[in-house]
Amino acid sequence: MKRYLVECAVVVGLIAGTLFVYGQTLEHGFIDFDDPFYVEHNPQVQAGLSRASITWSLTTMAASNWHPLTWLSLQLDTQLFGKGPRGYHFTNLVLHCLNTILLFIVLRAMTDAVWPSAVVAALFAWHPLHVESVAWVTERKDVLSTFFWLLTMGAYFLYLRKPS
């Protein structure tokens, strides 16, 4: 029971620290580099989720990339939060928090070491290298790919423990 409480406290601390470091991004606007093309002036994203926009997301090579989940998540943000930057920044922040928690859980499961896993997760969460991924709406693809990578690592570890 004590270990469970420690792990819960670590998760709460990681989230609180991440919100402290990156919470200010909720007040930021769009960045004039790629955000106009990806979000502000993109009619497919500004339309929110529709049959046409989903089809576009699954088939387009806009921005020289095929990343339908990025487009779909941006469209979902428009649908849920409107066209202002706050909702997009909120989603990036939530995804980064989830990534931090997933990293802690996966490392703790793999190593059975709570505190080293917590330190690594904190370094991951609060390192300046991740500012761009959280603060720049267009970098949604980074927080999304990290999320699925960590889920894959966790699933692979579970498979290694019981390969069936």
C-alpha positions as CSV (number, residue, x, y, z in Angstrom):
1,M,0.0,0.0,0.0
2,K,2.8,2.4,0.9
3,R,4.5,1.8,-2.5
4,Y,1.2,2.6,-4.3
5,L,0.8,5.8,-2.4
6,V,4.4,6.8,-3.3
7,E,3.7,6.1,-6.9
8,C,0.5,8.1,-6.8
9,A,2.4,11.0,-5.2
10,V,5.0,10.8,-7.9
11,V,2.4,11.0,-10.6
12,V,0.7,14.0,-9.0
13,G,4.1,15.7,-8.6
14,L,5.0,15.0,-12.3
15,I,1.7,16.5,-13.4
16,A,1.9,19.5,-11.1
17,G,5.5,20.2,-12.2
18,T,4.6,19.9,-15.9
19,L,1.6,22.2,-15.4
20,F,3.9,24.7,-13.6
21,V,6.5,24.6,-16.4
22,Y,4.1,24.5,-19.4
23,G,0.8,25.9,-18.1
24,Q,1.7,29.3,-19.4
25,T,1.3,28.0,-23.0
26,L,-2.5,28.1,-22.5
27,E,-2.2,31.9,-22.9
28,H,0.0,31.8,-26.0
29,G,-1.2,32.5,-29.5
30,F,-0.4,30.7,-32.7
31,I,3.1,30.8,-34.0
32,D,3.6,32.4,-37.4
33,F,5.8,29.6,-38.8
34,D,3.5,26.6,-39.6
35,D,0.4,27.3,-37.4
36,P,-1.3,29.4,-40.1
37,F,-0.9,26.6,-42.7
38,Y,-1.8,23.7,-40.3
39,V,-4.6,25.4,-38.3
40,E,-5.5,29.0,-38.7
41,H,-6.0,29.2,-42.5
42,N,-6.6,25.5,-43.1
43,P,-10.2,25.1,-44.1
44,Q,-10.2,21.3,-43.5
45,V,-9.0,21.9,-39.8
46,Q,-11.2,24.9,-39.3
47,A,-14.3,22.9,-40.4
48,G,-13.9,20.6,-37.5
49,L,-14.8,16.9,-37.9
50,S,-16.9,16.1,-40.8
51,R,-17.0,13.3,-43.4
52,A,-15.2,15.5,-45.9
53,S,-12.5,16.6,-43.4
54,I,-11.9,13.0,-42.1
55,T,-11.5,11.8,-45.7
56,W,-9.1,14.6,-46.4
57,S,-7.1,13.7,-43.2
58,L,-6.8,10.1,-44.3
59,T,-5.7,10.9,-47.8
60,T,-3.8,14.2,-47.9
61,M,-0.1,14.7,-48.2
62,A,-0.4,18.3,-47.1
63,A,2.7,19.7,-45.5
64,S,4.7,17.0,-47.3
65,N,3.6,14.4,-44.7
66,W,1.0,11.8,-44.3
67,H,-0.1,12.1,-40.7
68,P,-3.8,11.6,-40.4
69,L,-3.9,11.4,-36.6
70,T,-2.4,14.8,-36.4
71,W,-5.0,16.3,-38.7
72,L,-7.8,14.4,-37.0
73,S,-6.7,15.6,-33.5
74,L,-6.5,19.2,-34.8
75,Q,-10.0,18.9,-36.3
76,L,-11.3,17.5,-33.0
77,D,-9.8,20.4,-31.1
78,T,-11.6,22.8,-33.5
79,Q,-14.8,20.8,-32.9
80,L,-14.4,20.9,-29.1
81,F,-12.8,24.2,-28.3
82,G,-13.4,26.4,-31.3
83,K,-10.8,28.2,-33.5
84,G,-8.8,30.0,-30.9
85,P,-5.3,28.8,-29.9
86,R,-6.1,27.9,-26.3
87,G,-7.8,24.6,-27.0
88,Y,-4.9,23.4,-29.3
89,H,-2.4,24.3,-26.6
90,F,-4.5,22.6,-24.0
91,T,-4.5,19.4,-25.9
92,N,-0.7,19.5,-26.4
93,L,-0.2,20.1,-22.7
94,V,-2.6,17.2,-21.8
95,L,-0.8,14.9,-24.2
96,H,2.6,15.8,-22.8
97,C,1.3,15.1,-19.2
98,L,0.0,11.7,-20.4
99,N,3.4,11.0,-22.0
100,T,5.2,11.8,-18.8
101,I,2.9,9.6,-16.8
102,L,3.2,6.8,-19.3
103,L,7.0,7.1,-19.3
104,F,7.0,6.8,-15.5
105,I,4.7,3.8,-15.6
106,V,6.6,2.0,-18.3
107,L,10.0,2.6,-16.7
108,R,8.8,1.6,-13.3
109,A,7.3,-1.6,-14.6
110,M,10.5,-2.4,-16.5
111,T,12.9,-1.6,-13.7
112,D,10.8,-2.0,-10.6
113,A,12.6,1.2,-9.4
114,V,10.3,4.0,-8.4
115,W,12.6,6.9,-7.8
116,P,15.0,6.5,-10.8
117,S,11.9,6.1,-13.0
118,A,10.4,9.3,-11.5
119,V,13.7,11.2,-12.1
120,V,13.8,10.1,-15.7
121,A,10.1,11.0,-16.2
122,A,10.7,14.5,-14.6
123,L,13.7,15.1,-16.8
124,F,11.6,14.1,-19.8
125,A,8.7,16.3,-18.8
126,W,10.5,19.5,-17.8
127,H,13.5,19.5,-20.1
128,P,13.7,22.5,-22.4
129,L,13.9,20.2,-25.4
130,H,10.2,19.7,-25.1
131,V,9.2,23.3,-25.2
132,E,8.6,23.3,-28.9
133,S,6.5,20.1,-28.7
134,V,4.2,21.6,-26.1
135,A,4.1,25.3,-27.0
136,W,3.9,25.0,-30.8
137,V,0.5,23.8,-32.0
138,T,1.9,22.3,-35.2
139,E,4.2,20.0,-33.2
140,R,1.1,18.0,-32.3
141,K,2.7,15.2,-34.3
142,D,5.5,14.9,-31.8
143,V,3.4,14.6,-28.7
144,L,1.1,12.2,-30.5
145,S,3.9,10.0,-31.8
146,T,5.5,9.9,-28.3
147,F,2.1,8.8,-26.8
148,F,1.8,5.9,-29.2
149,W,5.5,5.0,-28.9
150,L,5.2,4.8,-25.1
151,L,2.0,2.7,-25.4
152,T,3.9,0.4,-27.7
153,M,6.8,0.1,-25.3
154,G,4.4,-0.8,-22.5
155,A,2.6,-3.4,-24.6
156,Y,5.9,-4.9,-25.7
157,F,7.0,-5.2,-22.1
158,L,3.8,-6.9,-21.1
159,Y,4.2,-9.3,-24.0
160,L,7.8,-10.1,-22.8
161,R,6.5,-10.9,-19.3
162,K,3.9,-13.3,-20.7
163,P,4.4,-14.1,-24.4
164,S,1.1,-15.6,-25.4
